[in-house]
Amino acid sequence: MRKVFIVAAILFLMICAGGALYWYRLPTPIGKIISDPRDYESKEIRIEGVVTDRVSLAVVRYFSLKDDTGEIIIITDRSLPNIDEHLRVSGHIEQSFAIGELQSVVFVESTTH
């Protein structure tokens, strides 16, 4: 009976750990997104990095987020973060334009926080 309890407890812990990893989801490297944005179309993804710039215009607010692999523009409806602030952001990517090799990829932050 004790062995059954131990096995059940171990299985329970494994299931809990798997669920925690699913909800935590490691961030996607920005460089991977920029190098092949089509792989991330229509997918909710997370990125993490340091804020390097921020801009608030009448029609749009955005900031730049940089990790070890690259930098991307984040469009947001929320208040802008501080420069050098470390953030984790969820959202989706959009390609704002592409002309030959030149392309601009932006990340639109999810508003459900």
Residue pairs with C-beta under 8 A, 6 or more apart in sequence:
25 46
26 46
27 46
27 47
27 48
27 67
27 88
28 40
28 45
28 46
28 47
29 47
29 67
29 68
29 69
29 70
30 47
30 49
30 65
30 66
30 67
30 69
30 70
30 71
30 72
31 67
31 69
31 70
32 39
32 69
33 40
33 45
33 47
33 70
33 72
33 93
33 105
33 107
34 70
34 72
34 105
37 93
37 95
37 103
37 105
40 92
40 93
41 93
42 92
43 92
44 90
44 91
44 92
44 110
45 90
45 91
45 92
45 93
46 88
46 89
46 90
47 65
47 67
47 72
47 88
47 89
47 107
48 67
48 86
48 87
48 88
48 89
49 65
49 66
49 67
49 71
49 86
49 87
50 65
50 66
50 67
50 84
50 85
50 86
50 87
51 63
51 64
51 65
51 81
51 82
51 83
51 84
51 85
51 86
51 87
52 63
52 64
52 65
52 66
52 71
52 83
53 63
53 64
53 83
54 61
54 62
54 63
54 64
54 80
54 81
54 83
55 61
55 62
55 63
56 80
60 75
61 75
61 76
61 77
61 78
61 80
62 73
62 74
62 75
62 76
62 106
63 73
63 74
63 76
63 80
63 81
64 71
64 72
64 73
64 74
65 71
65 72
65 73
65 74
65 87
65 89
65 107
72 105
72 106
72 107
73 104
73 106
73 107
74 89
74 91
74 106
74 107
74 108
74 109
75 106
75 107
75 108
75 109
76 109
77 109
77 111
78 109
78 111
78 113
81 87
89 107
89 109
90 109
90 110
90 113
91 107
91 108
91 109
91 110
92 107
92 108
92 110
93 105
93 106
93 107
93 108
94 105
94 106
94 107
94 108
95 103
95 104
95 105
95 106
96 104
96 105
96 106
97 103
97 104
98 104
